[in-house]
């Protein structure tokens, strides 16, 4: 059955392209944060272990919401490591970093995801896609807040 939600096919594809990058960045940051949760050491262990868990848990929910929005637009959502590797701007972590470097790397990751969401916004706005614009606004707000909280631990 043909999709008719008031957004033409090209606009839906443009929006889904930006959301696919956001999905890849979010999933990659999820993996990195989960890795750091498992492997952080040092005097701040308990604080960071708990903080990282909260962040990767939120990211796990977010990737589902982003993928489902892509599907609601009638586009297939990327869902493989190779697809994400081709789309993401997030560098992997190996879990060998110091606690301070893990925090620094996660600040960079959170800010990267916020920028990716911001870059996807114009296509949604142009098409009058309020649900996607709302999703992107929520993602930007959350990642900017997470970056601030992590950055505050480095001062």
DSSP file (Angstrom, degrees, kcal/mol; ACC not computed):
  #  RESIDUE AA STRUCTURE BP1 BP2  ACC     N-H-->O    O-->H-N    N-H-->O    O-->H-N    TCO  KAPPA ALPHA  PHI   PSI    X-CA   Y-CA   Z-CA
    1    1 A X              0   0    0      0, 0.0     2,-0.1     0, 0.0     0, 0.0   0.000 360.0 360.0 360.0 137.7    0.0    0.0    0.0
    2    2 A X        -     0   0    0      1,-0.1     2,-0.4     2,-0.0     0, 0.0  -0.413 360.0-120.9 -69.5 138.7    1.3    3.5   -0.9
    3    3 A X        +     0   0    0     -2,-0.1     2,-0.2    71,-0.1    -1,-0.1  -0.675  33.9 173.1 -81.2 129.1    2.4    5.7    1.9
    4    4 A X        +     0   0    0     -2,-0.4     4,-0.1     1,-0.1    -1,-0.0  -0.679  22.9 137.3-140.5  82.0    0.5    9.0    2.1
    5    5 A X  S    S-     0   0    0      2,-0.4     3,-0.1    -2,-0.2    -1,-0.1   0.255  80.5 -94.6-109.8  10.4    1.4   11.0    5.2
    6    6 A X  S    S+     0   0    0      1,-0.2     2,-0.4    -3,-0.1    -2,-0.1   0.591  97.9 103.1  89.0  10.6    1.6   14.4    3.6
    7    7 A X  S    S-     0   0    0     66,-0.0    -2,-0.4   122,-0.0    -1,-0.2  -0.991  72.4-123.4-125.8 122.8    5.4   14.3    3.0
    8    8 A X     >  -     0   0    0     -2,-0.4     4,-2.5     1,-0.1     5,-0.2  -0.166  25.8-106.5 -67.7 162.9    6.5   13.6   -0.6
    9    9 A X  H  > S+     0   0    0      1,-0.2     4,-2.4     2,-0.2     5,-0.2   0.872 116.7  50.6 -59.0 -44.3    8.9   10.6   -1.2
   10   10 A X  H  > S+     0   0    0      1,-0.2     4,-2.4     2,-0.2    -1,-0.2   0.913 112.0  47.9 -63.6 -41.6   12.0   12.7   -1.9
   11   11 A X  H  > S+     0   0    0      2,-0.2     4,-2.7     1,-0.2    -1,-0.2   0.913 110.8  51.5 -63.8 -41.8   11.5   14.7    1.3
   12   12 A X  H  X S+     0   0    0     -4,-2.5     4,-2.6     1,-0.2    -2,-0.2   0.897 111.0  48.4 -61.4 -39.9   11.0   11.4    3.2
   13   13 A X  H  X S+     0   0    0     -4,-2.4     4,-2.0     2,-0.2    -2,-0.2   0.903 111.4  49.7 -66.5 -41.0   14.2   10.0    1.8
   14   14 A X  H  X S+     0   0    0     -4,-2.4     4,-1.7     2,-0.2    -2,-0.2   0.919 113.4  46.1 -63.0 -43.9   16.1   13.2    2.6
   15   15 A X  H  X S+     0   0    0     -4,-2.7     4,-2.4     1,-0.2    -2,-0.2   0.932 112.3  50.6 -63.7 -45.9   14.8   13.1    6.2
   16   16 A X  H  X S+     0   0    0     -4,-2.6     4,-2.4     1,-0.2    -1,-0.2   0.826 104.7  58.5 -63.9 -31.8   15.6    9.4    6.5
   17   17 A X  H  X S+     0   0    0     -4,-2.0     4,-1.6     2,-0.2    -1,-0.2   0.941 109.7  42.9 -61.8 -47.2   19.1   10.0    5.3
   18   18 A X  H  X S+     0   0    0     -4,-1.7     4,-2.0     1,-0.2    -2,-0.2   0.898 114.6  50.5 -64.9 -40.5   19.8   12.4    8.1
   19   19 A X  H  X S+     0   0    0     -4,-2.4     4,-2.8     1,-0.2    -1,-0.2   0.847 105.5  57.1 -66.5 -33.1   18.0   10.1   10.6
   20   20 A X  H  X S+     0   0    0     -4,-2.4     4,-2.3     2,-0.2    -1,-0.2   0.891 107.5  47.5 -64.9 -39.2   20.1    7.2    9.4
   21   21 A X  H  X S+     0   0    0     -4,-1.6     4,-2.7     2,-0.2     5,-0.2   0.903 112.2  50.1 -65.9 -41.0   23.3    9.1   10.2
   22   22 A X  H  X S+     0   0    0     -4,-2.0     4,-2.7     2,-0.2    -2,-0.2   0.901 110.3  50.5 -63.0 -40.7   21.8   10.0   13.6
   23   23 A X  H  X S+     0   0    0     -4,-2.8     4,-2.7     2,-0.2     5,-0.2   0.926 111.7  47.3 -62.2 -45.5   21.0    6.3   14.2
   24   24 A X  H  X S+     0   0    0     -4,-2.3     4,-2.4     2,-0.2    -2,-0.2   0.916 114.5  46.0 -64.3 -43.7   24.5    5.2   13.3
   25   25 A X  H  X S+     0   0    0     -4,-2.7     4,-2.5     2,-0.2    -1,-0.2   0.912 114.1  48.8 -65.1 -41.6   26.1    7.9   15.5
   26   26 A X  H  X S+     0   0    0     -4,-2.7     4,-2.2    -5,-0.2    -2,-0.2   0.911 113.3  46.2 -66.0 -42.4   23.7    7.0   18.4
   27   27 A X  H  X S+     0   0    0     -4,-2.7     4,-2.4     2,-0.2    -1,-0.2   0.906 113.1  49.7 -67.3 -40.5   24.4    3.3   18.1
   28   28 A X  H  X S+     0   0    0     -4,-2.4     4,-2.3    -5,-0.2    -2,-0.2   0.898 112.0  47.7 -65.2 -40.1   28.1    3.8   17.9
   29   29 A X  H  X S+     0   0    0     -4,-2.5     4,-2.8     2,-0.2     5,-0.2   0.872 108.7  55.7 -68.1 -36.0   28.0    6.1   20.9
   30   30 A X  H  X S+     0   0    0     -4,-2.2     4,-2.6     2,-0.2    -2,-0.2   0.953 110.0  45.3 -56.9 -50.4   25.9    3.4   22.7
   31   31 A X  H  X S+     0   0    0     -4,-2.4     4,-2.5     1,-0.2    -2,-0.2   0.913 114.4  48.0 -61.3 -43.9   28.6    0.8   22.1
   32   32 A X  H  X S+     0   0    0     -4,-2.3     4,-2.3     2,-0.2    -1,-0.2   0.920 113.4  46.9 -64.1 -44.2   31.4    3.1   23.1
   33   33 A X  H  X S+     0   0    0     -4,-2.8     4,-2.3     2,-0.2    -2,-0.2   0.892 112.5  49.6 -66.2 -40.1   29.7    4.2   26.3
   34   34 A X  H  X S+     0   0    0     -4,-2.6     4,-2.0    -5,-0.2    -1,-0.2   0.909 110.0  51.7 -65.3 -41.4   28.8    0.6   27.2
   35   35 A X  H  X S+     0   0    0     -4,-2.5     4,-1.9     1,-0.2    -2,-0.2   0.929 111.5  46.7 -58.1 -47.1   32.4   -0.4   26.6
   36   36 A X  H  X S+     0   0    0     -4,-2.3     4,-1.8     1,-0.2    -2,-0.2   0.867 107.2  57.8 -66.7 -35.8   33.6    2.3   28.9
   37   37 A X  H  < S+     0   0    0     -4,-2.3    -1,-0.2     1,-0.2    -2,-0.2   0.916 112.0  41.8 -57.1 -44.2   31.0    1.3   31.5
   38   38 A X  H  < S+     0   0    0     -4,-2.0    -2,-0.2     1,-0.2    -1,-0.2   0.839 124.3  35.2 -71.1 -33.6   32.5   -2.2   31.6
   39   39 A X  H  < S+     0   0    0     -4,-1.9    -2,-0.2    -5,-0.2    -1,-0.2   0.411  79.7 120.9-111.8   1.1   36.2   -1.1   31.5
   40   40 A X     <  +     0   0    0     -4,-1.8     2,-0.3    -3,-0.1    58,-0.1  -0.386  36.3 175.8 -66.7 144.4   36.5    2.2   33.5
   41   41 A X        +     0   0    0     -2,-0.1    58,-0.3     7,-0.0     3,-0.3  -0.907  24.6  64.1-139.5 168.0   38.8    2.0   36.5
   42   42 A X  S >  S-     0   0    0     -2,-0.3     3,-2.0     1,-0.2     4,-0.2  -0.505  94.7 -41.6 111.6-176.5   40.2    4.4   39.1
   43   43 A X  T 3  S+     0   0    0      1,-0.3     3,-0.3    -2,-0.2     4,-0.2   0.743 133.2  50.9 -61.8 -25.6   39.0    6.5   42.0
   44   44 A X  T 3> S+     0   0    0     -3,-0.3     4,-2.9     1,-0.2     5,-0.4   0.217  76.2 119.3 -94.5  15.3   35.9    7.6   40.1
   45   45 A X  H <> S+     0   0    0     -3,-2.0     4,-3.4     1,-0.2     5,-0.3   0.904  73.7  43.5 -48.9 -56.7   34.9    4.1   39.2
   46   46 A X  H  > S+     0   0    0     -3,-0.3     4,-2.1     1,-0.2     5,-0.2   0.912 116.3  47.2 -61.9 -44.3   31.5    4.0   40.9
   47   47 A X  H  > S+     0   0    0     -4,-0.2     4,-2.4     2,-0.2    -1,-0.2   0.938 118.9  39.9 -60.5 -48.9   30.4    7.4   39.7
   48   48 A X  H  X S+     0   0    0     -4,-2.9     4,-3.3     2,-0.2     5,-0.3   0.902 112.5  54.9 -71.3 -41.2   31.5    6.8   36.1
   49   49 A X  H  X S+     0   0    0     -4,-3.4     4,-1.6    -5,-0.4    -1,-0.2   0.921 114.5  41.7 -56.4 -45.2   30.2    3.2   36.0
   50   50 A X  H  X S+     0   0    0     -4,-2.1     4,-2.0    -5,-0.3    -2,-0.2   0.910 115.6  49.1 -69.6 -44.2   26.8    4.5   37.1
   51   51 A X  H  X S+     0   0    0     -4,-2.4     4,-2.0    -5,-0.2    -2,-0.2   0.929 111.3  49.0 -62.9 -45.9   26.8    7.5   34.9
   52   52 A X  H  X S+     0   0    0     -4,-3.3     4,-2.9     1,-0.2     5,-0.3   0.880 108.4  55.0 -62.2 -38.0   27.8    5.6   31.8
   53   53 A X  H  X S+     0   0    0     -4,-1.6     4,-2.2    -5,-0.3    -1,-0.2   0.925 107.5  49.2 -62.1 -44.2   25.1    3.0   32.5
   54   54 A X  H  X S+     0   0    0     -4,-2.0     4,-1.8     1,-0.2    -1,-0.2   0.897 113.4  47.7 -60.3 -40.2   22.5    5.7   32.5
   55   55 A X  H  X S+     0   0    0     -4,-2.0     4,-2.1     2,-0.2    -2,-0.2   0.918 113.2  44.8 -71.7 -43.2   23.8    7.1   29.3
   56   56 A X  H  X S+     0   0    0     -4,-2.9     4,-2.0     2,-0.2    -1,-0.2   0.855 111.5  54.4 -71.4 -30.2   24.0    3.9   27.3
   57   57 A X  H  X S+     0   0    0     -4,-2.2     4,-1.4    -5,-0.3    -1,-0.2   0.921 109.8  47.0 -65.0 -43.1   20.6    2.8   28.6
   58   58 A X  H  X S+     0   0    0     -4,-1.8     4,-2.2     1,-0.2    -2,-0.2   0.897 110.8  52.4 -64.2 -40.1   19.1    6.0   27.3
   59   59 A X  H  X S+     0   0    0     -4,-2.1     4,-2.5     1,-0.2    -1,-0.2   0.863 103.3  58.1 -64.4 -35.8   20.9    5.5   24.0
   60   60 A X  H  X S+     0   0    0     -4,-2.0     4,-1.0     1,-0.2    -1,-0.2   0.892 110.1  43.6 -61.5 -39.4   19.4    2.0   23.7
   61   61 A X  H  X S+     0   0    0     -4,-1.4     4,-1.9     1,-0.2    -2,-0.2   0.902 112.0  54.6 -69.5 -41.6   15.9    3.5   23.8
   62   62 A X  H  X S+     0   0    0     -4,-2.2     4,-2.7     1,-0.2     5,-0.2   0.888 101.5  56.0 -62.6 -41.6   16.8    6.3   21.5
   63   63 A X  H  X S+     0   0    0     -4,-2.5     4,-2.4     1,-0.2    -1,-0.2   0.882 107.9  50.1 -62.6 -35.0   18.1    4.0   18.7
   64   64 A X  H  X S+     0   0    0     -4,-1.0     4,-2.5    -5,-0.2    -1,-0.2   0.923 111.3  48.0 -66.2 -43.7   14.8    2.2   18.6
   65   65 A X  H  X S+     0   0    0     -4,-1.9     4,-1.7     2,-0.2    -2,-0.2   0.901 113.4  47.6 -63.2 -41.3   12.9    5.5   18.4
   66   66 A X  H  X S+     0   0    0     -4,-2.7     4,-2.1     2,-0.2    -2,-0.2   0.940 113.3  47.3 -66.3 -47.2   15.1    6.8   15.6
   67   67 A X  H  X S+     0   0    0     -4,-2.4     4,-2.2    -5,-0.2    -2,-0.2   0.899 111.2  51.6 -62.2 -40.5   14.8    3.6   13.6
   68   68 A X  H  X S+     0   0    0     -4,-2.5     4,-2.2     1,-0.2    -1,-0.2   0.839 107.3  52.9 -67.3 -31.5   11.1    3.5   14.1
   69   69 A X  H  X S+     0   0    0     -4,-1.7     4,-1.2     2,-0.2    -1,-0.2   0.908 107.7  51.3 -68.0 -40.6   10.8    7.1   12.8
   70   70 A X  H  <>S+     0   0    0     -4,-2.1     5,-1.8     1,-0.2     3,-0.5   0.931 111.7  47.6 -59.0 -44.8   12.7    6.1    9.7
   71   71 A X  H ><5S+     0   0    0     -4,-2.2     3,-2.0     1,-0.2    -2,-0.2   0.876 105.7  57.6 -65.0 -38.1   10.3    3.2    9.2
   72   72 A X  H 3<5S+     0   0    0     -4,-2.2    -1,-0.2     1,-0.3    -2,-0.2   0.783 102.2  56.9 -63.8 -25.0    7.3    5.5    9.7
   73   73 A X  T 3<5S-     0   0    0     -4,-1.2    -1,-0.3    -3,-0.5    -2,-0.2   0.458 123.2-109.1 -82.8  -1.4    8.6    7.5    6.8
   74   74 A X  T < 5S+     0   0    0     -3,-2.0     2,-0.3     1,-0.3    -3,-0.2   0.679  80.3 120.4  85.4  18.4    8.5    4.4    4.7
   75   75 A X      < -     0   0    0     -5,-1.8    -1,-0.3   -63,-0.1     2,-0.3  -0.888  68.4-109.0-116.9 145.0   12.3    3.9    4.4
   76   76 A X        -     0   0    0     -2,-0.3     2,-0.4    -3,-0.1    -5,-0.0  -0.542  33.4-132.1 -71.1 134.5   14.3    0.9    5.6
   77   77 A X        -     0   0    0     -2,-0.3     2,-0.1   -10,-0.1   -10,-0.1  -0.706  21.1-113.6 -86.9 136.8   16.4    1.7    8.7
   78   78 A X        +     0   0    0     -2,-0.4    -1,-0.1     1,-0.1     3,-0.0  -0.433  41.1 167.8 -65.1 145.0   20.1    0.7    8.6
   79   79 A X        +     0   0    0     -2,-0.1     2,-0.3   -12,-0.0    -1,-0.1   0.183  36.9  88.1-150.6  24.8   20.7   -2.1   11.1
   80   80 A X  S  > S-     0   0    0      1,-0.1     4,-2.6     0, 0.0     5,-0.2  -0.894  74.6-119.2-126.2 158.3   24.1   -3.7   10.6
   81   81 A X  H  > S+     0   0    0     -2,-0.3     4,-2.8     1,-0.2     5,-0.2   0.904 116.1  51.7 -58.1 -41.6   27.6   -2.9   11.9
   82   82 A X  H  > S+     0   0    0      2,-0.2     4,-1.6     1,-0.2    -1,-0.2   0.898 109.8  48.5 -66.5 -38.5   28.8   -2.4    8.4
   83   83 A X  H  > S+     0   0    0      2,-0.2     4,-0.8     1,-0.2    -1,-0.2   0.932 114.1  46.3 -64.5 -44.2   26.0    0.1    7.6
   84   84 A X  H >X S+     0   0    0     -4,-2.6     4,-2.8     1,-0.2     3,-0.8   0.896 107.8  56.9 -64.7 -39.9   26.7    2.0   10.8
   85   85 A X  H 3< S+     0   0    0     -4,-2.8    -1,-0.2     1,-0.3    -2,-0.2   0.862 108.2  48.3 -59.9 -35.4   30.5    2.0   10.1
   86   86 A X  H 3< S+     0   0    0     -4,-1.6    -1,-0.3    -5,-0.2    -2,-0.2   0.677 120.7  35.8 -77.3 -17.4   29.8    3.7    6.8
   87   87 A X  H << S+     0   0    0     -4,-0.8    -2,-0.2    -3,-0.8    -1,-0.2   0.699  94.2  97.0-107.2 -25.2   27.5    6.3    8.3
   88   88 A X     <  -     0   0    0     -4,-2.8   -66,-0.1   -64,-0.2   -63,-0.1  -0.285  44.7-167.8 -79.0 153.8   28.9    7.2   11.7
   89   89 A X        +     0   0    0    -68,-0.2     2,-0.5    20,-0.1    -1,-0.1   0.262  60.7 107.5-110.5   4.8   31.2   10.0   12.7
   90   90 A X        -     0   0    0    -66,-0.1     2,-0.2    22,-0.0    -2,-0.1  -0.736  65.2-137.1 -90.6 127.0   31.9    8.5   16.2
   91   91 A X        -     0   0    0     -2,-0.5     2,-0.1    14,-0.1    -2,-0.1  -0.592  26.1-112.7 -77.8 143.6   35.4    7.0   16.7
   92   92 A X        -     0   0    0     -2,-0.2     2,-0.3     2,-0.0    -1,-0.1  -0.368  22.6-143.5 -70.5 153.7   35.5    3.7   18.5
   93   93 A X        -     0   0    0     -2,-0.1   -58,-0.0     1,-0.1    -1,-0.0  -0.866   3.1-153.2-110.8 154.4   37.0    3.4   22.0
   94   94 A X        -     0   0    0     -2,-0.3    -1,-0.1   -59,-0.0    -2,-0.0   0.508  36.9-117.6-106.3  -4.6   39.0    0.3   23.0
   95   95 A X  S    S+     0   0    0      3,-0.1     7,-0.0   -63,-0.0    -2,-0.0   0.444  94.5  98.3  83.9  -1.0   38.4    0.4   26.8
   96   96 A X        +     0   0    0      2,-0.0     6,-0.0   -56,-0.0    -1,-0.0   0.499  55.7 111.7 -93.1  -6.6   42.1    0.9   27.5
   97   97 A X  S    S-     0   0    0      1,-0.1    -4,-0.0     2,-0.1     2,-0.0  -0.240  76.7-103.3 -65.9 154.3   41.7    4.6   27.9
   98   98 A X     >  -     0   0    0      1,-0.1     4,-2.6   -58,-0.1     5,-0.2  -0.311  36.5-105.1 -66.5 162.3   42.1    6.3   31.3
   99   99 A X  H  > S+     0   0    0    -58,-0.3     4,-2.3     1,-0.2     5,-0.2   0.915 123.6  51.1 -57.2 -43.4   38.9    7.3   33.1
  100  100 A X  H  > S+     0   0    0      1,-0.2     4,-2.4     2,-0.2    -1,-0.2   0.900 110.4  48.1 -62.5 -41.0   39.7   11.0   32.2
  101  101 A X  H  > S+     0   0    0      2,-0.2     4,-2.9     1,-0.2    -1,-0.2   0.868 108.5  55.0 -68.7 -35.4   40.2   10.1   28.5
  102  102 A X  H  X S+     0   0    0     -4,-2.6     4,-2.3     2,-0.2    -2,-0.2   0.938 109.4  47.3 -59.9 -45.8   37.0    8.1   28.5
  103  103 A X  H  X S+     0   0    0     -4,-2.3     4,-2.2     2,-0.2    -2,-0.2   0.940 112.8  49.0 -60.2 -47.6   35.1   11.2   29.8
  104  104 A X  H  X S+     0   0    0     -4,-2.4     4,-2.0     1,-0.2    -2,-0.2   0.912 111.4  49.3 -59.3 -44.6   36.8   13.4   27.2
  105  105 A X  H  X S+     0   0    0     -4,-2.9     4,-2.2     1,-0.2    -1,-0.2   0.867 110.4  50.7 -64.4 -36.4   36.0   10.9   24.4
  106  106 A X  H  X S+     0   0    0     -4,-2.3     4,-2.9     2,-0.2    -1,-0.2   0.832 106.0  55.2 -73.3 -31.1   32.3   10.7   25.5
  107  107 A X  H  X S+     0   0    0     -4,-2.2     4,-2.5     2,-0.2     5,-0.2   0.954 110.2  46.9 -59.9 -48.4   32.1   14.5   25.5
  108  108 A X  H  X S+     0   0    0     -4,-2.0     4,-2.2     1,-0.2    -2,-0.2   0.911 113.6  48.7 -59.1 -43.6   33.2   14.5   21.9
  109  109 A X  H  X S+     0   0    0     -4,-2.2     4,-2.3     2,-0.2    -1,-0.2   0.915 110.7  48.9 -64.0 -44.7   30.8   11.7   21.1
  110  110 A X  H  X S+     0   0    0     -4,-2.9     4,-2.0     1,-0.2    -2,-0.2   0.915 113.4  47.4 -62.2 -42.7   27.8   13.5   22.8
  111  111 A X  H  X S+     0   0    0     -4,-2.5     4,-2.3    -5,-0.2    -1,-0.2   0.867 109.4  54.5 -67.0 -35.6   28.6   16.7   20.9
  112  112 A X  H  X S+     0   0    0     -4,-2.2     4,-2.4    -5,-0.2    -2,-0.2   0.931 108.6  47.7 -62.3 -45.9   29.0   14.8   17.6
  113  113 A X  H  X S+     0   0    0     -4,-2.3     4,-2.4     1,-0.2    -2,-0.2   0.894 110.1  52.9 -64.5 -39.0   25.5   13.3   18.0
  114  114 A X  H  X S+     0   0    0     -4,-2.0     4,-2.2     1,-0.2    -1,-0.2   0.917 110.8  47.4 -60.9 -42.6   24.1   16.7   18.9
  115  115 A X  H  X S+     0   0    0     -4,-2.3     4,-2.5     2,-0.2    -2,-0.2   0.898 109.8  52.6 -65.7 -39.8   25.6   18.1   15.7
  116  116 A X  H  X S+     0   0    0     -4,-2.4     4,-1.4     2,-0.2    -2,-0.2   0.916 110.5  47.7 -62.3 -43.0   24.3   15.2   13.6
  117  117 A X  H  X S+     0   0    0     -4,-2.4     4,-0.9     1,-0.2     3,-0.2   0.911 111.7  50.6 -62.5 -42.1   20.8   15.8   14.9
  118  118 A X  H >X S+     0   0    0     -4,-2.2     3,-0.6     1,-0.2     4,-0.6   0.884 107.8  52.9 -63.8 -39.0   21.2   19.5   14.2
  119  119 A X  H 3< S+     0   0    0     -4,-2.5     4,-0.3     1,-0.2     3,-0.2   0.797 108.3  51.1 -67.4 -28.1   22.3   18.8   10.6
  120  120 A X  H 3X S+     0   0    0     -4,-1.4     4,-1.2    -3,-0.2     3,-0.5   0.666  91.5  81.8 -80.6 -16.7   19.2   16.6   10.0
  121  121 A X  H <X S+     0   0    0     -4,-0.9     4,-2.7    -3,-0.6     3,-0.3   0.879  79.6  59.9 -61.7 -45.1   16.8   19.3   11.2
  122  122 A X  H  X S+     0   0    0     -4,-0.6     4,-2.8    -3,-0.2    -1,-0.2   0.863 103.5  51.9 -57.1 -37.2   16.5   21.5    8.0
  123  123 A X  H  > S+     0   0    0     -3,-0.5     4,-1.6    -4,-0.3    -1,-0.2   0.914 112.7  45.2 -65.3 -41.0   15.2   18.6    5.9
  124  124 A X  H  X>S+     0   0    0     -4,-1.2     5,-2.8    -3,-0.3     4,-0.5   0.920 114.8  48.2 -66.5 -43.2   12.5   17.9    8.6
  125  125 A X  H ><5S+     0   0    0     -4,-2.7     3,-1.1     1,-0.2    -2,-0.2   0.920 109.1  53.0 -63.5 -44.5   11.6   21.5    8.9
  126  126 A X  H 3<5S+     0   0    0     -4,-2.8    -1,-0.2     1,-0.3    -2,-0.2   0.874 112.8  44.4 -58.0 -39.5   11.4   22.0    5.1
  127  127 A X  H 3<5S-     0   0    0     -4,-1.6    -1,-0.3    -5,-0.2    -2,-0.2   0.479 111.8-117.5 -86.5  -2.9    9.0   19.2    4.8
  128  128 A X  T <<5 +     0   0    0     -3,-1.1     2,-1.5    -4,-0.5    -3,-0.2   0.839  56.5 160.2  68.5  31.7    6.8   20.2    7.8
  129  129 A X     >< +     0   0    0     -5,-2.8     4,-2.4     1,-0.2    -1,-0.2  -0.639   9.8 172.1 -90.0  81.7    7.7   17.0    9.5
  130  130 A X  H  > S+     0   0    0     -2,-1.5     4,-2.8     1,-0.2     5,-0.2   0.864  72.0  57.0 -63.0 -39.6    6.9   17.9   13.1
  131  131 A X  H  > S+     0   0    0      1,-0.2     4,-2.2     2,-0.2    -1,-0.2   0.925 112.1  42.3 -59.7 -41.9    7.4   14.4   14.6
  132  132 A X  H  > S+     0   0    0      2,-0.2     4,-2.9     1,-0.2     5,-0.2   0.915 113.3  52.6 -69.0 -41.7   10.9   14.2   13.3
  133  133 A X  H  X S+     0   0    0     -4,-2.4     4,-2.4     1,-0.2    -2,-0.2   0.906 110.5  48.8 -59.3 -40.9   11.7   17.8   14.3
  134  134 A X  H  X S+     0   0    0     -4,-2.8     4,-2.4     2,-0.2    -1,-0.2   0.930 111.3  49.0 -64.3 -45.6   10.4   17.0   17.8
  135  135 A X  H  X S+     0   0    0     -4,-2.2     4,-2.3    -5,-0.2    -2,-0.2   0.924 112.8  47.9 -58.7 -45.7   12.6   13.9   17.9
  136  136 A X  H  X S+     0   0    0     -4,-2.9     4,-2.7     2,-0.2    -1,-0.2   0.892 110.1  51.9 -65.0 -40.0   15.7   15.8   16.7
  137  137 A X  H  X S+     0   0    0     -4,-2.4     4,-2.4    -5,-0.2    -1,-0.2   0.923 110.5  48.4 -61.9 -44.4   15.0   18.6   19.2
  138  138 A X  H  X S+     0   0    0     -4,-2.4     4,-2.3     1,-0.2    -2,-0.2   0.905 111.8  49.7 -62.3 -41.3   14.8   16.1   22.1
  139  139 A X  H  X S+     0   0    0     -4,-2.3     4,-2.6     2,-0.2     5,-0.3   0.929 111.3  48.6 -64.7 -44.9   18.1   14.4   20.9
  140  140 A X  H  X S+     0   0    0     -4,-2.7     4,-2.5     1,-0.2     5,-0.3   0.938 112.2  49.0 -60.0 -46.9   19.9   17.7   20.7
  141  141 A X  H  X S+     0   0    0     -4,-2.4     4,-1.9     1,-0.2    -1,-0.2   0.924 113.7  45.5 -60.4 -46.1   18.8   18.7   24.1
  142  142 A X  H  X S+     0   0    0     -4,-2.3     4,-2.7     2,-0.2    -1,-0.2   0.922 114.7  46.2 -66.2 -44.7   19.8   15.5   25.8
  143  143 A X  H  X S+     0   0    0     -4,-2.6     4,-2.4     1,-0.2    -1,-0.2   0.868 111.6  51.5 -70.0 -35.2   23.2   15.2   24.1
  144  144 A X  H  X S+     0   0    0     -4,-2.5     4,-2.0    -5,-0.3    -1,-0.2   0.903 112.0  47.5 -65.2 -39.6   24.1   18.8   24.9
  145  145 A X  H  X S+     0   0    0     -4,-1.9     4,-2.5    -5,-0.3    -2,-0.2   0.925 112.0  49.3 -66.0 -44.7   23.1   18.2   28.5
  146  146 A X  H  X S+     0   0    0     -4,-2.7     4,-2.7     1,-0.2     5,-0.2   0.909 110.2  51.2 -61.3 -41.5   25.2   15.0   28.7
  147  147 A X  H  X S+     0   0    0     -4,-2.4     4,-3.0     1,-0.2    -1,-0.2   0.919 110.5  49.3 -61.7 -43.2   28.2   16.7   27.1
  148  148 A X  H  X S+     0   0    0     -4,-2.0     4,-2.2     2,-0.2    -2,-0.2   0.931 111.8  48.1 -61.1 -47.0   27.9   19.5   29.7
  149  149 A X  H  X S+     0   0    0     -4,-2.5     4,-0.7     2,-0.2    -2,-0.2   0.919 115.5  44.0 -63.2 -43.7   27.7   17.0   32.6
  150  150 A X  H >< S+     0   0    0     -4,-2.7     3,-1.3     1,-0.2     4,-0.4   0.936 112.3  52.3 -65.2 -45.7   30.7   15.0   31.4
  151  151 A X  H >X S+     0   0    0     -4,-3.0     3,-1.6     1,-0.3     4,-0.5   0.850 101.8  61.6 -59.3 -35.3   32.7   18.1   30.6
  152  152 A X  H >< S+     0   0    0     -4,-2.2     3,-0.5     1,-0.3    -1,-0.3   0.752  95.9  60.6 -64.1 -23.8   32.1   19.3   34.1
  153  153 A X  T << S+     0   0    0     -3,-1.3    -1,-0.3    -4,-0.7    -2,-0.2   0.637 100.7  55.3 -77.1 -13.8   33.9   16.3   35.5
  154  154 A X  T <4        0   0    0     -3,-1.6    -1,-0.2    -4,-0.4    -2,-0.2   0.593 360.0 360.0 -93.3 -12.5   37.0   17.4   33.7
  155  155 A X    <<        0   0    0     -4,-0.5    -1,-0.2    -3,-0.5    -2,-0.1   0.504 360.0 360.0 -68.0 360.0   37.3   20.8   35.2
